[in-house]
Amino acid sequence: MHADRSTVEPAPSQTPGQLKLIPSPLRPNCQAGQRIFQWVGVNTPPPQVIDNPVIRLLSNFAAENSLHDSKSYGAGLRKYHIFCDIFSVREAERLPASFAVLHSFAIWAATNPDFLPPSIAGSTPFEPVAVSTVRSYLAGIRAWHFAQGWPDPLSDNDHERINFSLRGLLKACGPRKKPLRPPVTPGMLWALKTTLNLNDPFDACVWAIATAAFWGMMRFGEVTVKSRAEFDPAKHLRRCDANFGKDLDGVEYIKLDLRSAKTAKNGEIQNIILTGGGDLSAIDALRNLAKVVPAGPSDPMFSWKDKNEEIRPMVKARALERINSIISAWGWGTAFGHSFRIGGASHYLAMKVDPEIVRLAGRWKSLAYEAYIRAFEQIASRHLGPATQAAAGRPSSTGSGV
């Protein structure tokens, strides 16, 4: 970091969550998990292996396969370079990084400016995260050093000093809490349905996503992808992963076979059961999607066709943009992806559905529910069927939801 920072003007303050990284040829655009390998510094590291092409290849192969979570490391590396941009840390001082630079980065990343006098915070941009996240960021920077051929930038004593500062910030500012996600309500679903054009491929897909995420209490990342290129048939839902059936009461349901989930073990398939009819039915929404957007068995389940008739998976940001444009116009605030999962669970609980059934259907982990998983598919409509969905009702004239 520059020895004299008195003349350095911090970058203008930005909205939290919106701090941008200054483009650099040293940091090419790539997936988060590849940043520690593709983002480089201007300094040349000492040799790590002998000068032999086979040994160098083996060394690179070992490095790329030694990391458990390179994607989260990439997030920390991005935040580190944003800090360096803001405080004018020279490229030569970023890799390898000194204790002073990393200590400064850690306390900046953990500081909530709301607790600082305006005269101190000034126009300095902040984007605070939890102390535990800061420690993950430092682990990512450490992995970056290793991947680029540099030694560990921090000693045990350095870590103790940084933890000393982080404990002080935690005591002064308190733990950082994420803002509560507002739940989507059946009234909001009505607003979506009456506004969306269900004969339009994009809107039909948005409607199928909204109903499946709500009634199935699904995570939004399970019904969308972050980018078109990230769709993976081995992980994401495909058209062939939807199976129709009837339970013991003769009520129709759809079972979605989810092959990759946050709470699933490797190779474990989780099932989402969608039941019931009614005007907000996820079953009807998926049938409509299949009619409006015909696709092959291996195509994304939640997909739409562009003007060139090409099948495209639904990207999370675009789905939320369309959803929020509607519910905002109806007088509600912004919805988040998790708002659908929370909203579905809240609605079922308000309808006096047994909390254990809600936890089972929503795939919240608990040993008490493992014995019911196989039987649940055959009795799902008794708990999550038309009787509970009929209580959704239409939105009131005041637009207040259910």
Secondary structure in CASP SS format (residue, H / E / C, confidence):
PFRMAT SS
TARGET T0000
AUTHOR 0000-0000-0000
METHOD secondary structure of the structure
MODEL  1
M C 1.00
H C 1.00
A C 1.00
D C 1.00
R C 1.00
S C 1.00
T C 1.00
V C 1.00
E C 1.00
P C 1.00
A C 1.00
P C 1.00
S C 1.00
Q C 1.00
T C 1.00
P C 1.00
G C 1.00
Q C 1.00
L C 1.00
K C 1.00
L C 1.00
I C 1.00
P C 1.00
S C 1.00
P C 1.00
L C 1.00
R C 1.00
P C 1.00
N C 1.00
C C 1.00
Q C 1.00
A H 1.00
G H 1.00
Q H 1.00
R H 1.00
I H 1.00
F H 1.00
Q H 1.00
W C 1.00
V C 1.00
G C 1.00
V C 1.00
N C 1.00
T C 1.00
P C 1.00
P C 1.00
P C 1.00
Q C 1.00
V C 1.00
I C 1.00
D C 1.00
N C 1.00
P H 1.00
V H 1.00
I H 1.00
R H 1.00
L H 1.00
L H 1.00
S H 1.00
N H 1.00
F H 1.00
A H 1.00
A H 1.00
E H 1.00
N C 1.00
S C 1.00
L C 1.00
H C 1.00
D C 1.00
S H 1.00
K H 1.00
S H 1.00
Y H 1.00
G H 1.00
A H 1.00
G H 1.00
L H 1.00
R H 1.00
K H 1.00
Y H 1.00
H H 1.00
I H 1.00
F H 1.00
C H 1.00
D H 1.00
I H 1.00
F C 1.00
S C 1.00
V C 1.00
R C 1.00
E H 1.00
A H 1.00
E H 1.00
R C 1.00
L C 1.00
P C 1.00
A C 1.00
S C 1.00
F H 1.00
A H 1.00
V H 1.00
L H 1.00
H H 1.00
S H 1.00
F H 1.00
A H 1.00
I H 1.00
W H 1.00
A H 1.00
A H 1.00
T C 1.00
N C 1.00
P H 1.00
D H 1.00
F H 1.00
L C 1.00
P C 1.00
P H 1.00
S H 1.00
I H 1.00
A H 1.00
G C 1.00
S C 1.00
T C 1.00
P C 1.00
F C 1.00
E C 1.00
P C 1.00
V C 1.00
A C 1.00
V H 1.00
S H 1.00
T H 1.00
V H 1.00
R H 1.00
S H 1.00
Y H 1.00
L H 1.00
A H 1.00
G H 1.00
I H 1.00
R H 1.00
A H 1.00
W H 1.00
H H 1.00
F H 1.00
A H 1.00
Q C 1.00
G C 1.00
W C 1.00
P C 1.00
D C 1.00
P C 1.00
L C 1.00
S C 1.00
D H 1.00
N H 1.00
D H 1.00
H H 1.00
E H 1.00
R H 1.00
I H 1.00
N H 1.00
F H 1.00
S H 1.00
L H 1.00
R H 1.00
G H 1.00
L H 1.00
L H 1.00
K H 1.00
A H 1.00
C H 1.00
G C 1.00
P C 1.00
R C 1.00
K C 1.00
K C 1.00
P C 1.00
L C 1.00
R C 1.00
P C 1.00
P C 1.00
V C 1.00
T C 1.00
P H 1.00
G H 1.00
M H 1.00
L H 1.00
W H 1.00
A H 1.00
L H 1.00
K H 1.00
T H 1.00
T H 1.00
L C 1.00
N C 1.00
L C 1.00
N C 1.00
D C 1.00
P H 1.00
F H 1.00
D H 1.00
A H 1.00
C H 1.00
V H 1.00
W H 1.00
A H 1.00
I H 1.00
A H 1.00
T H 1.00
A H 1.00
A H 1.00
F H 1.00
W H 1.00
G C 1.00
M C 1.00
M C 1.00
R C 1.00
F H 1.00
G H 1.00
E H 1.00
V C 1.00
T C 1.00
V E 1.00
K C 1.00
S C 1.00
R H 1.00
A H 1.00
E H 1.00
F C 1.00
D C 1.00
P C 1.00
A C 1.00
K C 1.00
H C 1.00
L C 1.00
R E 1.00
R H 1.00
C H 1.00
D H 1.00
A E 1.00
N E 1.00
F E 1.00
G E 1.00
K E 1.00
D C 1.00
L C 1.00
D C 1.00
G C 1.00
V C 1.00
E E 1.00
Y E 1.00
I E 1.00
K E 1.00
L E 1.00
D E 1.00
L E 1.00
R C 1.00
S C 1.00
A C 1.00
K C 1.00
T C 1.00
A C 1.00
K C 1.00
N C 1.00
G C 1.00
E C 1.00
I C 1.00
Q E 1.00
N E 1.00
I E 1.00
I E 1.00
L E 1.00
T E 1.00
G C 1.00
G C 1.00
G C 1.00
D C 1.00
L C 1.00
S C 1.00
A H 1.00
I H 1.00
D H 1.00
A H 1.00
L H 1.00
R H 1.00
N H 1.00
L H 1.00
A H 1.00
K H 1.00
V H 1.00
V C 1.00
P C 1.00
A C 1.00
G C 1.00
P C 1.00
S C 1.00
D C 1.00
P E 1.00
M C 1.00
F C 1.00
S E 1.00
W E 1.00
K E 1.00
D C 1.00
K C 1.00
N C 1.00
E C 1.00
E C 1.00
I E 1.00
R E 1.00
P E 1.00
M C 1.00
V E 1.00
K H 1.00
A H 1.00
R H 1.00
A H 1.00
L H 1.00
E H 1.00
R H 1.00
I H 1.00
N H 1.00
S H 1.00
I H 1.00
I H 1.00
S H 1.00
A H 1.00
W C 1.00
G C 1.00
W C 1.00
G C 1.00
T C 1.00
A C 1.00
F C 1.00
G C 1.00
H H 1.00
S H 1.00
F H 1.00
R H 1.00
I H 1.00
G H 1.00
G H 1.00
A H 1.00
S H 1.00
H H 1.00
Y H 1.00
L H 1.00
A H 1.00
M C 1.00
K C 1.00
V C 1.00
D C 1.00
P H 1.00
E H 1.00
I H 1.00
V H 1.00
R H 1.00
L H 1.00
A H 1.00
G C 1.00
R C 1.00
W C 1.00
K C 1.00
S C 1.00
L H 1.00
A H 1.00
Y H 1.00
E H 1.00
A H 1.00
Y H 1.00
I H 1.00
R H 1.00
A H 1.00
F H 1.00
E H 1.00
Q H 1.00
I H 1.00
A H 1.00
S H 1.00
R H 1.00
H H 1.00
L H 1.00
G C 1.00
P H 1.00
A H 1.00
T H 1.00
Q H 1.00
A H 1.00
A H 1.00
A H 1.00
G C 1.00
R C 1.00
P C 1.00
S C 1.00
S C 1.00
T C 1.00
G C 1.00
S C 1.00
G C 1.00
V C 1.00
END
